[in-house]
Amino acid sequence: MKNLYLKRVLALLLASLLLVVVVQPVAADDTTEVLTTRWSGTGRYGIVAQGVGMDGVSSEDILGLDVPGTVIAAYLYWSGYDTTAGDNVVSLSVDGGLAVVLTADGSIGPLWWFTGGAGTFDRYAYWEDVTSYVLSGSHNYEVSNLSMDNHDGAGLIVVYENAAMPVAYVEIQDGLDRGYRGWTGDRGESAVNCFAFDALATPRPLDLTAFVGGIEPMPDATYGDRPNSIWYRTGTGTTPTDMVNFGVNWNRDPLAMLLDKVPAAAGDFALTANDGAEWDTYTNSIVINPGETWACFQLESSELPEPAGTCASPDPVLGCCSQSAVGTTEKCRPASMAGLALAGVVELEQPIPPEPIPPEPIPPVVEEEFVPEPGSMLLLGSGLAGLAGYATLRWRTRE
């Protein structure tokens, strides 16, 4: 009997593990990595995130990071590439105060990036739990003493609680992935990364935040705004393993949707290093349809043809690269990207319809208290006296 019970327990555990594995798809190839969950929770939570590019410098400020609530969790990320061993130690100061030396709680890498004249460069990414250092309200945070051959940048992501927020599921994923279309193995896209959540009978938003390193800044006369895109799908059941169709240009999953607008001019691609070279903090929102239980995202480094000679076969979605008019073709090269952190915030509360206005209450009927007239009281008194006299007379007659 005990063996039968044990077998049932093991079967249930195995089924649970299989369910967890299904949520996270495998990587598109062995040079990419699916991100792992760093933090998750449910509550009246929101997220703020801000980063800074640190290309060529060892210290920079994350200015005016505003946390509109109580800090629940906070993580510092930094990444770059190096010919030696990376750098898992940085310093952090708040509002110009004393800098605290931090050794990363976790490091990811080395992951080969490229081989050049100076040797072989490997990618590294790091994370540190800085919940005890981040404050509510608006504050400045300086990241310093970063030492690698090339620093992408650094970023802070904060989960906060605010009673005015709807109940939401929040998940932060991180890892080390990279893409550059056309390199060895055609590493043109990230792995597919998914968020899973409970279904609702009504539409609700999912707010996405991403830290991406290696992105060239815009505007930049030489390297800025190189082609890239972000694709997503929502649904139920089995999650996709590759929405870009690895190794086949422009043959994307027909169910995948472009997260950003189709580029029409310089600056229209999804990732543009808005925090400075070479770091991007990307934010956007999608709609989760009724009954859906997951949302998946994939980043693509796109190699678009230039107008001269090859634009007869444009990318059917992203078009051609027409930026060579600035005097260089560097901006038509694919975007380089590496070192990823994704955060998703998806509302879980069913919208509550307004309560109907109750009808006006009907006032209760109050009966007036009867008060006898003075004359009636006199008649009643005389009647009672007469009855008393009559009773006395009857009693005497019996005697």
Buried (B, 14 or more C-beta within 10 A) or exposed (E): EEEEEEEEEEEEEEEEEEEEEBBBBEBBBEBBBBBEEBBBBEBBBBBBBBBBBBBEBBBBBBEEBEBEBEBBBBBBBBBBBBBEEBBBBBBBBBEEEEBEEBEBBBBBBBBBBBEEEEEEBBBBBBBBBBEEBBBBEEBBBBBBBBEBBBBBBBBBBBBBBBEEBBEBBBBBBBBBBBBBBEBEEBBBBBBBBBBBBEEBEEEBBBBBBBBBBBBBBBEBEEBBBBBBBBBBBBBEEEBBBBBBBBEEBBEBBEEBEBBBEEBEEBEBBBBBBBBBBBBBBBEBEBEBBEEBBBBBBBBBBBBBBBBEEEBEEBBEBBBBBBBBEBEEEBBBBBBBBBBBBBBBBBBBEEEEEEEEEEEEEEEEEEEEEEEEEEEEEEEEEEEEEEEEEEEEEEEEEEE
